[in-house]
Amino acid sequence: MTIRINNQFHLSQPVKGDEEALVRWLNDPVIQRNTLRIPYPYRPEHARDFIGYVQAMKSEHSKLTEWAIRDGDGQMIGGIGFSRIYGKYSHKDEVGYWLGEPFRGKGIMTEAVAKVCEVGFTQYRLLRIEAPVFEFNTASGRVLEKNGFRAEGILRSYFLKNEKPADVKMYARISTDK
């Protein structure tokens, strides 16, 4: 399944062959600081494991839960997906995303989040999409707010990041929100 973001970018399944792009982009200290589940340093075996995980989740859930953000040449420049932490049959899910450094600040992620939310609400029949964001990650908060997410509050010591408690601002969008 390919989802057009705009005339230059689209979403599709991460596949074998994306390993080099994953290693290149995910060895960025900014991505490491702003995400929870991406290993650092990011190695080729992490990329292979991730591509296997994507296929396993697609098989288990009968639908794609992770997408590669691709440029006009089909090169992977970022990623976005649902975590499925609440289980296969839940009415809610958590969205997470990252984007390679040269592509940030251009509105690409705002459009990608919009498309994935549309899929989540219409095709996957989700009622709620959540996004816990480290308090210091204001850029991610802006992306979510532009997509109708509301900050619901601060969750203290919600995650352990580098073995230290970390607070997050919980954002959520309900299917009936505009």
N, C-alpha and C positions, 0 to 999 in steps of 0.2 A: 504494500500500500504506500503510495507516494502522496504527500500532502503539500500542495503549493503554498508557500508563505507569501511570496510576491513574485515579480518577474525574474528575480535573481537567485532566490533561495527556496529550498524545499526540504521536507522531512521525509526520511525513509528509514528502513531497518538498518542498524549497524550490522555489517557483514564482514566475513573474512576478506582481508585486503584493507580494512580500516585501522589495522594495528599501528602502522607507522604514524598516522594522524593522531590517534589516541595518545601515543607516547609523546609525540611532539607537543601537543597542546596541554596535556595534563601534567607535564612537568613544570608548571607555572606556579610560583609561590602564591600568587593572588588566588588562583583556583584552590590551592591547598588550604589557604587561610579561610576561604569563604564556603567550603563544602565540608561535609562530615564523612561521607562514605568512600571517597576517592583516595586510594593509597598514594603515599608520597615517600620517596620518589616513585614515579609510575614507570613500571617496567613492561617489556613485551609480554611477559607471562600474565600480567594483570590485564592487558588488552585482550589476549586470547581467552582468558577466563570470562571477561565481560561479554565478549561476543557469544560464547557458549551459554552464559547466563541469559542473554537476550533471547536466544532460541528456546531455552528451557522454559522461560516465562511465557513466551508466545505459545508454546505447546500446552503448558499447564492452564493458561487462562483463555486459550482459544482466540487470542487477539494480541496485538503488539502493545507492549507497555513501555518501551524505550525507543526513541527515535534519534537518528543522527541528523544534525542540521547540516545541510550540504549547500555548497555554492553552485554557480551555474555550470561548472565543470564536473560536478558530482563529488567533489572532494569534501570530506568531513571537516567541519570547522567548529562544531559544538555538539552538545547533546542535551536532550530533554526527555523526561519520562515520569511515569507514575511509580511509586515505590511498592505498592501493593502491601503495605505494612498492616492494613486492616483485614486482609484476606480477600479471597476470590469473590465472595458474595456480598461484600460491604457496599453501602451506599455512599461511602466517602473514600478519598484517597489523598495522597500527598504528592505534590509535584516538586521536582528538583531539576536544575539545569546548570549548564556552564557554557562558556563561549571562548574561543581562542582570542588572545589579546588583540590582534589587528582588527577584529570585527566588533569589538565592544564600542558602545556609545553611538551606534548607527541605527538603533531602533529594531535591529534584527530579532533580539530576544523578546522584545515587547510583542512583536508580531507572532513569533513562535509560541509564546505562552498563550496568546489568543487562540491560535489554531488548536493547540493541545487541549485547552479548556473546552473548546467547541466539540472536539471529539469526545472528551470525558462526559460532558453533559448530554450530548445527543446520542452518540453511538454506544457509550458504555453505561449510560443512564445513571451517572453519579448525581447525587444531590448536593454534595459538598466537596470542594477541593481545598486542601490546606497547603500552606508553605511556611514551615518554621525557618526563620532567617536570623542569623547571628545579628545582634543589635547593631554592630558597627558596619554592617553591609547595607548601607543606605541605597546604593545603586539597585540592588535586588528588590528592595522595598519599593522603589519608584516603578520598576517594571511591573510589579504586582498591582500597585495602586492604579496604574494606567489601564490595567485589565479588570478593574472593578473589585479587586480584593480589598478587604478591610482589615486593618490591624485590630486584633481582638485583645491584645494585652501582652505582657512580658511573662514568659514562663521561666522561672528561676531554676538554675542548675538543671535544665532540661536535657542537655547532652553532656557527654564527656568528650572534650576535644583536646587531644594531646595529653590525656590523663588528667585534665583539669575541668572542673565544672564550668559550663558555659550557659549563659542566659540567651534566650531567643525571643524575638518578637514573632508571635503567631499571627499569620495572615490567613484569611479564608475568604472564599467566594462561594455563595450558595447559588444553585441553578437559577433561582428566580431573581438574583441581583442583576442589575443592568450595568 
